[in-house]
Amino acid sequence: MKVLFASSEARPFFSSGDLGEMAGGLSEALNMRGDDVRVIMPLYGDIDSEWKRRFEYVANFTVPVSWRSQYCGLFKAEVRGVLFYFLDNEYYFKRDGVYGFYDDGERFAFFSRAVLEMLSHSDFAPDVIHCNDWQTGLAPVYLNLYYRHLDKFSRIKTVFTIHDLQYQGQYGPEALEGTVGIGRENFHTIEFDGIVNYTKGAIEMADLVNTVSPTYAKEIMTPWYGHGLYEFLRLREGKLRGILNGVDTHKYDPSNDPDIAAVYDSSDFEGGKAECKKNLRDMLGLSKSDEPIIGMVTPFETQKGLDLMRYMADEILGGGLQIVITGNGEAHYRRFFDELAARHSGQFAVRPGKPPGLARQIYAGSDMFLMPSKSEPCGIAHLSAMRYGSAPIVRETGGLKDTVSDAASGGNGFTFAAYSADEMRDACFRARDMYRDREAWHKLVKRCMERDSGWSVPANEYSAMYEETMGLW
């Protein structure tokens, strides 16, 4: 199977979260099982110059963007058995940062169209184009409207993955012709509720659609999680699938990680984790005690359940637990965490930003890992933490529900169902109580570390979905 994986980000070149990790990890796993999967992404100015020196020029061509024709350069590089293509246009992509610009709609309309145009300037003829989130949502639309009659494009199938439905690429109707370049006679393909919606267009036009966990595939067909599209998705339930994400088991490997204080594995972890815990306490100024540490590596956003922390953090910290957190995001959460650290010196530590290696030091040095998310399509931080023997405490939503079962029934973590600060506190205290039973805790940590969270199983499921598309129409 030949697949072109279109993504606005991909590790190791640029990754802001789960999408970038998936693009790199899934493509590598699919190639290892015998498929030919290549990744295409923008050539951002923020990509490290060391990588850029390895890029090989392929071609240049022009891309229609509404009434304009824009330059596009095509480069390539191979990393860990995966061929990556890079689409270059300095006007759109040579900026400080990647997202959040006033013209993102135009930038990613260009990218979606360029993904198709590049196929006429390369020797790659994919069976499937796998698009991801709204930034590539116009590719299936453009394919069906403007390229399907051409021989090279006539048999290409499309898959669209929803990583987070709350981000849909929504613009006023004036963007239809001025930015997207679709005539009014085809407005229905991308129109939803009177405006342009890139995600709606992709769901409408793609052959199959999936989310990054089975539970999230069900959730988005409900008003709470559907962000306005739930009824539209219900009518298309037959082409909606759910496949769990994995993690990079080479990157997140406590037996071979140079960034942690001591290496260890599931057969002998107590001494190594104890050393990592001591190092984390010393580094962040936590008091030395027998109390367990809860780790958090998260964006500072309401979606991640941080408003529950506002209500309950003081009580949790007063109940025999310490907390460490790192991340970026909304300023009011940063202020709250700074105030919390002042009130609970030695019990709570916050490190804003993404200091190199700190996430893995938290995974290795914490006993538990908290994700009280309001919504979590899949989540990979808790999967990574489990690799390091940090037991997850999660709300039962999306991929968290699919990957964590409660230790009270022999599972691998601690769960709570309602979006409730009280339930979150109770789950934390249940974890604390089990931690004091060293034999039970040892067994739990071992279960966490031995869970298969790699990309091999998801790769088999994606390959099967690609095969399924080939049998359609």
C-alpha positions in Angstrom: 0.0 0.0 0.0 1.3 3.4 -1.0 0.2 6.3 1.3 0.9 10.0 1.3 0.5 11.2 4.9 -0.4 14.9 4.8 0.2 16.7 8.1 0.8 20.3 9.3 3.6 18.9 11.6 5.7 15.8 12.0 8.5 14.8 14.3 11.4 15.0 14.3 11.1 18.3 12.3 8.3 20.0 14.2 5.8 18.7 16.7 3.6 20.6 19.0 1.7 17.6 20.3 -0.1 14.4 19.4 -0.4 15.1 15.7 3.3 15.5 15.1 4.1 12.4 17.2 1.6 10.4 15.2 2.9 11.6 11.8 6.4 10.4 12.7 5.6 7.3 14.7 2.8 5.8 12.6 4.6 6.4 9.2 7.6 4.6 10.6 5.6 1.7 11.9 3.7 1.3 8.6 6.9 1.3 6.6 8.4 -1.4 9.0 5.4 -3.6 8.2 5.9 -3.3 4.5 3.8 -0.3 3.3 5.3 2.6 1.5 4.2 5.6 3.6 5.6 9.1 2.9 4.9 12.2 4.9 4.4 15.7 3.5 4.4 18.8 5.6 5.2 22.6 5.2 8.9 23.7 5.3 8.6 26.0 8.3 11.2 28.6 9.1 11.4 27.1 12.6 12.7 23.8 11.4 16.3 23.4 12.7 19.0 24.4 10.2 20.8 21.1 10.9 17.8 19.3 9.4 17.5 21.8 6.5 21.1 21.0 5.4 20.0 17.4 4.8 17.0 18.4 2.5 17.3 17.6 -1.2 15.7 19.8 -3.8 13.2 18.0 -6.0 11.2 20.6 -8.0 9.4 23.8 -8.0 5.9 24.7 -9.4 3.0 27.0 -8.9 -0.1 26.4 -6.8 -3.5 28.0 -7.4 -4.7 29.9 -4.3 -8.1 31.4 -5.4 -7.2 33.9 -8.1 -3.5 33.8 -7.3 -0.7 31.5 -8.4 1.9 31.0 -5.6 5.4 29.5 -5.8 6.0 26.2 -4.1 9.4 24.4 -3.7 9.5 20.7 -3.1 12.3 19.1 -1.0 12.8 15.7 0.5 14.8 13.9 3.2 14.8 10.3 4.6 14.8 9.7 8.4 14.5 6.3 10.1 13.3 4.7 6.9 10.6 7.3 6.2 10.7 9.7 3.2 9.5 13.2 4.1 8.5 15.8 1.6 8.6 19.5 2.4 6.6 22.2 0.7 8.4 25.5 0.6 6.8 29.0 0.4 8.5 31.6 2.5 5.6 34.0 2.4 3.4 31.4 4.1 5.8 29.4 6.3 9.0 31.4 7.1 7.6 32.9 10.3 8.3 32.8 14.0 5.8 30.1 15.1 3.6 27.8 13.1 -0.1 28.4 14.1 -2.2 31.4 15.2 -1.7 33.8 12.3 -4.4 36.0 10.8 -4.1 34.2 7.4 -4.0 30.6 8.6 -7.0 29.9 6.4 -5.0 30.9 3.3 -1.8 29.3 4.4 -3.4 25.9 4.8 -5.6 26.2 1.7 -2.3 26.6 -0.1 -0.8 23.6 1.7 -3.8 21.4 0.9 -3.7 22.3 -2.8 0.1 21.9 -2.9 -0.2 18.4 -1.5 -2.1 17.5 -4.7 0.0 19.6 -7.1 3.2 18.0 -6.0 2.1 14.6 -7.2 2.5 15.9 -10.8 6.1 16.8 -10.0 7.2 13.6 -8.3 7.4 9.9 -9.2 5.1 8.9 -6.2 1.6 7.7 -7.0 -0.2 7.0 -3.7 -3.2 4.7 -3.4 -4.3 6.8 -0.4 -3.8 10.3 0.8 -4.2 10.4 4.6 -5.2 13.9 5.7 -5.1 15.2 9.3 -7.2 17.9 11.0 -8.5 21.0 9.4 -5.1 22.2 8.1 -5.3 19.5 5.4 -9.1 19.3 5.3 -9.4 20.9 1.8 -7.2 18.3 0.1 -10.1 15.7 -0.2 -12.4 18.6 -1.4 -9.9 19.8 -4.1 -9.2 16.3 -5.2 -12.9 15.5 -5.9 -13.7 18.9 -7.4 -10.6 19.6 -9.6 -8.3 16.6 -10.0 -10.4 13.4 -10.1 -10.7 13.5 -13.9 -6.9 13.3 -14.3 -5.5 9.8 -14.7 -3.0 10.0 -11.9 -5.7 11.1 -9.4 -8.6 9.0 -10.7 -8.1 6.1 -8.3 -6.7 7.8 -5.2 -8.7 7.3 -2.0 -8.7 9.6 1.0 -8.7 9.1 4.7 -9.3 12.0 7.1 -8.2 11.8 10.8 -9.9 14.1 13.4 -7.3 14.7 16.2 -9.4 17.4 18.0 -12.8 18.4 16.7 -12.9 21.7 18.5 -10.5 23.1 15.9 -12.4 23.0 12.5 -10.9 25.8 10.3 -14.0 28.0 10.2 -14.1 31.2 8.2 -16.8 33.6 6.9 -18.5 33.0 3.5 -16.3 35.7 1.9 -13.3 33.2 2.2 -15.0 30.8 -0.3 -13.8 32.5 -3.4 -11.2 34.9 -2.1 -9.2 32.3 0.0 -10.4 28.8 -0.7 -10.9 29.3 -4.4 -14.1 27.3 -4.7 -17.0 28.7 -6.7 -20.4 29.4 -5.2 -21.9 26.4 -7.1 -19.8 24.1 -4.9 -20.2 26.1 -1.6 -22.3 23.1 -0.3 -19.2 21.0 -0.1 -17.5 23.0 2.7 -20.4 25.0 4.0 -21.7 24.4 7.5 -24.1 26.8 9.3 -23.6 29.4 6.7 -19.8 29.6 6.9 -16.8 27.9 5.4 -15.7 24.9 7.5 -12.6 23.0 6.4 -13.3 20.0 8.7 -16.8 19.6 7.5 -15.6 19.6 3.9 -13.1 16.9 4.7 -15.7 14.7 6.4 -18.0 15.2 3.5 -15.5 14.3 0.8 -13.1 11.8 2.4 -13.7 8.1 1.8 -13.3 7.2 5.4 -12.9 9.3 8.6 -11.4 8.3 11.9 -10.6 9.7 15.3 -7.6 8.8 17.5 -9.6 6.6 19.9 -12.8 4.5 19.7 -14.4 6.3 22.6 -13.8 9.7 21.0 -15.4 8.5 17.8 -18.6 7.9 19.8 -18.3 11.1 21.8 -18.2 13.4 18.8 -21.6 12.3 17.8 -23.0 13.9 21.0 -23.7 17.5 21.7 -21.1 17.8 24.5 -18.2 16.8 22.3 -19.5 17.4 18.8 -18.8 21.1 18.6 -21.8 21.7 16.4 -21.1 18.9 14.0 -22.6 16.0 16.0 -25.8 15.6 14.0 -23.8 15.9 10.7 -21.4 13.1 12.0 -24.3 10.9 13.1 -25.6 10.9 9.5 -22.1 9.7 8.4 -21.5 7.2 11.2 -21.0 4.4 8.7 -17.7 5.9 7.5 -16.4 6.9 11.0 -13.8 4.7 12.7 -11.7 5.0 15.9 -8.1 3.9 16.2 -5.9 4.5 19.3 -2.7 6.5 19.0 0.6 5.0 20.2 3.9 6.4 21.4 7.5 6.3 20.3 8.9 3.5 22.4 12.4 4.4 21.4 12.1 8.0 22.6 10.2 7.0 25.7 12.3 4.2 27.1 13.5 4.3 30.7 16.1 1.6 30.1 17.9 3.8 27.6 17.1 7.4 28.3 20.1 9.8 28.7 17.9 12.6 30.2 16.9 10.7 33.4 18.9 10.2 36.6 19.0 6.4 36.4 17.9 3.9 33.9 15.6 1.0 34.7 13.1 -1.4 33.2 10.0 -3.4 34.2 12.0 -6.3 35.6 13.9 -4.1 38.1 12.6 -0.6 38.5 12.4 0.3 42.2 16.0 1.5 42.6 16.0 3.4 39.3 12.7 5.2 40.0 13.8 6.0 43.5 16.9 7.8 42.1 14.9 9.6 39.5 12.4 10.7 42.2 15.2 12.0 44.4 16.6 13.9 41.4 13.3 15.4 40.5 12.7 16.6 44.1 16.2 18.2 44.3 15.8 19.8 40.9 12.4 21.4 41.6 12.9 22.2 45.3 10.4 19.7 46.7 10.7 18.7 50.4 12.3 15.3 51.0 9.6 13.0 52.4 7.9 9.6 51.8 5.0 11.3 50.1 4.2 10.2 46.5 4.6 12.7 43.7 1.9 13.4 41.1 3.3 14.6 37.8 1.6 16.7 35.1 2.9 17.5 31.6 0.1 19.5 30.0 -1.0 22.6 28.1 -2.4 25.2 30.4 -5.9 25.0 29.0 -9.4 24.5 30.4 -9.9 21.5 28.1 -7.2 19.7 30.1 -9.2 19.9 33.3 -7.1 22.6 35.0 -10.2 24.3 36.4 -10.7 21.2 38.6 -7.2 21.9 40.0 -8.4 25.4 41.0 -11.0 23.9 43.3 -9.0 20.9 44.7 -5.3 21.4 44.5 -5.0 22.8 48.0 -6.9 19.8 49.4 -4.8 17.3 47.5 -1.6 18.9 48.5 -2.8 18.8 52.1 -3.6 15.1 51.9 -0.1 13.7 51.7 0.7 14.3 48.0 3.2 16.4 46.1 2.6 17.8 42.6 4.9 18.9 39.8 3.7 20.4 36.6 5.2 21.8 33.3 3.5 23.3 30.3 2.5 26.4 28.4 -0.8 28.1 27.8 -3.3 30.5 29.3 -1.8 33.2 31.5 -4.5 32.9 34.3 -3.5 29.3 34.9 0.2 30.3 35.1 -0.7 32.9 37.8 -2.8 30.3 39.7 0.1 27.8 39.7 2.6 30.5 40.8 0.3 31.4 43.7 -0.2 27.7 44.5 3.6 27.2 44.7 3.9 30.2 47.0 1.3 28.7 49.3 2.7 25.2 49.3 6.5 25.7 49.1 8.2 22.3 49.0 4.9 20.5 48.1 4.2 22.0 44.6 6.4 23.0 41.8 5.6 24.5 38.4 8.0 24.9 35.5 6.5 26.8 32.5 7.6 26.1 29.0 9.1 22.9 27.7 12.6 22.6 29.2 14.5 20.0 27.3 14.1 16.5 28.9 11.9 17.8 31.8 8.8 15.8 30.6 10.7 12.5 30.8 12.3 13.5 34.1 8.8 14.0 35.4 7.6 10.7 34.0 10.5 8.9 35.6 10.5 10.8 38.9 6.7 10.9 39.6 4.7 8.0 41.1 1.4 9.0 39.5 0.5 11.0 36.4 -2.7 13.2 36.4 -4.8 13.9 33.4 -8.3 15.2 34.5 -9.3 16.3 31.0 -12.6 17.7 30.1 -12.0 16.2 26.6 -9.1 14.1 25.4 -9.3 12.6 21.9 -6.5 10.2 22.8 -3.6 11.7 24.7 -0.1 10.3 24.7 1.4 11.9 27.8 -0.2 9.3 30.1 1.0 6.5 27.7 4.5 7.9 27.9 4.3 8.2 31.7 3.2 4.5 32.0 6.3 3.5 30.1 8.3 5.1 33.0 6.1 3.4 35.7 4.1 6.4 36.6 0.5 5.2 37.3 -2.1 7.3 35.5 -5.0 9.1 37.2 -7.5 10.0 34.5 -11.0 11.1 33.8 -12.9 8.5 31.7 -13.1 10.3 28.4 -11.8 9.7 24.9 -8.5 7.7 24.7 -8.0 8.0 28.5 -11.1 5.7 28.9 -9.8 3.3 26.2 -6.3 2.9 27.7 -6.7 3.1 31.5 -8.8 0.8 33.7 -9.2 1.2 37.4 -6.7 -0.6 39.7 -9.6 -1.6 42.0 -10.5 -4.1 39.3 -6.9 -5.1 38.5 -6.4 -2.3 36.0 -3.4 -0.1 35.3 -4.5 3.2 36.9 -7.1 5.2 38.7 -10.2 6.6 36.9 -13.1 8.9 37.6 -16.2 9.3 35.4 -17.8 12.7 36.2 -16.1 16.0 35.4 -15.9 16.7 39.1 -13.2 18.1 41.4 -14.4 15.8 44.2 -14.1 12.7 42.1 -10.6 13.8 40.9 -9.5 14.3 44.5 -11.0 10.9 45.5 -9.1 9.2 42.6 -5.8 10.9 43.8 -6.4 9.7 47.3 -7.1 6.1 46.2 -3.8 6.2 44.4 -2.1 7.5 47.5 -3.6 4.7 49.6 -2.5 2.0 47.2 1.0 3.5 47.1 1.3 2.8 50.8 0.7 -0.9 50.1 4.1 -1.6 48.5 3.3 -5.0 47.2 0.2 -3.9 45.4 1.9 -0.8 44.1 4.8 -2.8 42.7 2.4 -4.9 40.7 0.6 -1.9 39.4 3.8 -0.2 38.3 4.8 -3.4 36.5 1.5 -3.5 34.7 1.9 0.1 33.6 5.4 -0.5 32.2 4.5 -3.7 30.4 1.5 -2.3 28.5 2.1 -2.3 24.8 1.7 1.3 23.8 3.8 1.3 20.6 2.7 2.0 17.1 2.7 -1.6 15.8 -0.9 -2.3 16.7 -2.3 1.0 15.5 -0.3 0.6 12.3 -2.0 -2.7 11.6 -5.4 -1.1 12.1 -4.6 1.9 9.8 -3.3 -0.5 7.1 -6.6 -2.4 7.3 -8.5 0.9 7.0 -6.4 1.9 3.9 -7.3 -1.5 2.4 -10.9 -0.9 3.2 -10.9 2.4 1.2 -9.6 0.5 -1.8 -12.8 -1.6 -1.9 -15.1 1.5 -1.9 -16.9 2.7 -5.0 
